[in-house]
Amino acid sequence: MNTQRRQEITTALIFLAPFLVTLAVFFVYAFVRALYFSFTDYNLFNDPTLVGIKNYTDIVADSLFTTALANTLLFAFITTFLQTVFALIVANILNQKIRGLAFFRTAWYMPSITSSAVIGLIFLWLLQRRGIFNYLLTQFLAYAPVIGTLALVLVAAQVVQVLIERARRLPASWFDPALASVSALVAIALTWLLTSLGVVGVRDVPPVDISYYATTARIGGVLPVPLATIIAQNTFTTVPTLMLFFLAGLQNIPRALYEAAEIDGATKVQQFTRVTVPMLRPVTFYVITTGLIGTLQMFDQVAIIGAAAPLAQRITLAYYVYSRAFAGGVSEVGLATAAAIVLAVITLIIVLLQRRFFVADEAQT
Amino acid sequence: MNKALLLGLSLLALGATAGAQNVTIKINGYAGQDPAIVSDLINRFVKPQVAKDGITVTYEPLQGDYNQQLTNLLSAGNAGDVFYLPGETVQPFVATGRILPLNGLVDSKAFLSNLNKTFTVGGKLYGIAKDFNTLSLVYNKDLFDEAKVAYPNANDTWTTLATKLRSVRKALGNDYYGACFVPDYARMGAFALANGWQPFDAQGRTNVQDPKFKAAFDWYTGLAKDKTVVQPSDLSTDWGGGCFGKGNTAIAIEGNWITGFLRDNAPNLNYGTAPLPKATSGKRGNFLYTVGWAINARTKNKAAAVKVLNALTSAQAQQYILERGLAIPSRTALQTNAFFKKTTPEAQNASVVFRGASDGNVVTYTAGRYNLGEWTRPINEALASVLSGKSTSAAALQKAQADLNTLQKR
C-alpha cells in the first residue's frame, strides 16, 4: 500500500468517524450487550450470571408475550397495508393540477408534523364513551330517516332524469353534474316537504355507547378494538410522510407514458393500475419496508393509551420489552432483552421475505 | 451545580471541627399532592429539629410511575437519601440490596405492629410506615332514605348488603346502581381475604381456584349480572369513588382517600361510612395500603438521614397530618386521638378505616416478591371478563391460574 492510498483511507476514516463512533456505541455495543443480557438473569442490581436459553423459553411460555407477538404482527400488516394504499391514493390526488394545491399539500402533511403523543391524546378524547365520535354516530342514527329520504330521492331523481335524456338519445352520464344539481334541488325540496308534513323526522335513538378502550371485544374475533383505534391513529399520522415519497416518485414518471396510454384508450383507472403502480414499484418497496419496520416497533401510542385499555388488548412487542425492563421494583432485564432480540429477528425476517418475494427485481438493482 | 454545592459543603465539613455537619438530605416521594404536604411537614417539624445539626432537607418528587422511577434511580445510584417505600413493593426493593435495615437505628415500637410487619423482610425492618389506609364502605344517605332502605352497617354480610343494594335499585329505577365495582384485585381481594383465602400459601404460591377465592369472586361479579353493580366506565369515570361522587351509586368501597375527593367534588353529598360486609364465615377482610419511609443503603449521611426519618414520623408530625384530614397515622398512640371521635363524615370514615387495620383478616396490599402489575393482571383480567359477561367465572379463573403458574415458574 503506498502512502497516498494510506492517506486516503485515513482521511475517509476521519470523515466517517462521527458516524462510526455513534454506530459503534449506540448500535453495535448496545446490541451486543443486549444479546449478552438475554442469556443472563440480570435485573439492574445483580452481577449477571449466564442462564442459557431460559429467558427465551420463559417468554415463549408467557401468554402476554404471545399476545404481544400476535398484536404486533396484526398491527404491522394491517397498518402497513392501509398506510401504503392511502398514501398512494392521496399522492395521486395531490399530483394533479388543482386549485389551491399548496394548501392541500400543507393541510395533508399536518398530521405528520404533529406529535404522536398529542394525536394520541386527541384520539383518546374523541373516542371516549360519551365522546364526540359516539355523539356524531348518535346524531347520524337520529337523522337517519331524513338522510335516507334525501339520498333515496336524490338517486331516484337522477336515474329518472338520465333515463329520460337517454330515451331522447342524448349522451348522459350517470354522474352528470347538471342533472345532479337538479336532482339535489328536487331531493331537498321533497325532504323538506315530507319533514314539515311530519311523514319523516328525527328519531329518538338511545345514545351510541361503544367503548373503544375499556373493552375486550375483537373485530372479527381477531383484532382487539383498542388496537384497531391505534391502527387508525397510526395510519392517520404516517400517511402524509409516505405520501411525500410517492409524490416524489410520481413526478419522476414520464408524461409520455400517460399520453401513450391515453392514445391507446386507457381510462384513468387503467392508467393508474397499468402505468402509475408499476412505475412506482421501487418507491413502494421503500415505503413498505420502512412501514413494516416502523410498525413492528410501535410503542408510543400504546403507552399513551395506558391503563385506559386492558394491557392484553393493546400490548405490542416493543411495549412488552419496556414493561419487563422498567417494571417497578422487579426488573427482568434478561427477559426483556430476550424479547427485544426476538423482535429484531422477526423484523429482519419479514423485511428479507418481503424483499425476496414481493419486489425482487427492484430490490436487487 | 448541585454537585458543586455538595463538593463545597463536604470540603467545608472536612475543614470544620468535628460535630458541626453541613449536609443536604434529599427526599424522594410521590408527585401530585405530596410535594405540598411533605414540604409543609419539612418546614414545620423537620427543619426545627435538624437545623441545629447543619442538615438541609430537600424534597424531589418523582413524576410518573413511582416504583419504576425509584428502580431506575437506585440502579443508577441517584436516588435520594430518604425515600418513600411503597408497601406493595417492599420485597422487590429489599431484594436489590439498596435499602438500609433500620434495626438499631430507629425505634419502631410506637408504630402499629401490622405496619411494621409489612416492612419486615427476613427479620429485618426496612421502613417506617408514614401512614396507611384500608377499605371502608361509604354510602349515600339520601339514596337509601329515598328508597326507604336501611343504611349499611357493621352487621351486614355479603347477602344482606346485596339485598339492600338490589332494593335501592328497585326503588329508584335504572339510573341508579348499587355500586361501581372495578375489575381490580385491589378491591375484590379484600372479600377473598374475608373468606379466609391467603394470597400466598406456605410455598409462596397463589391459588385463585381455591373455593374460598372463587366464592368471593362469584359474589363480587354476581352483582353485575342484574346490573346492581356496574363498572366505572359505564358511568364515564375511572374509579368507584367517581361513580359515587356523581350520586348515581348507593355505595362505594374505597379507602380514606375518598373523603378528600368528595370534599372537593361533591361537597353536598350526604354520606356515612360502615365497615366492609362480613363473609359467610362471619369475618371481615381488608387490605392494608401503606407507604413507608426508607433510607438509601448507599447514603453518605446515614446519621443525618436517620434524624430526618425520625422527625418525619414524629408524633407531632403525625398528629398534624391526622388533624388536617390528610391520612391515617401509623402510631398506635394516636388511635385514641379526639379526631376519631368527631361526628363529621370525614372523621367517621377515618375512624372506620383506622379500625379496619385490625378487624378480621387483614393483609398488606402486595404481590410479595413479584411485580405487582404482573401478578395482579391475571386476576384483573378474569374479573374484567366475568364482569362484562364475556366468560364464566370457572373458565376465567382457570386461565388466571394458568397465567399465574407461568409467572411462578420463572
Interface residues (C-beta under 8 A of the other chain):
Chain A: N43 L44 F45 D58 A61 D62 S63 L64 Q128 R129 R130 S211 A214 T215 T216 P310 L311 A312 S323 F326 A327 G328 G329 V330 S331 E332 L335
Chain B: D65 Y66 N67 Q68 L70 T71 N72 L74 S75 T89 Q91 P92 F93 A95 T96 G97 R98 Q231 S233 S236 R369 Y370 N371 L372 G373 E374 R377 E381 A384 S385 S388 K390 A402 D403 T406 L407 K409 R410
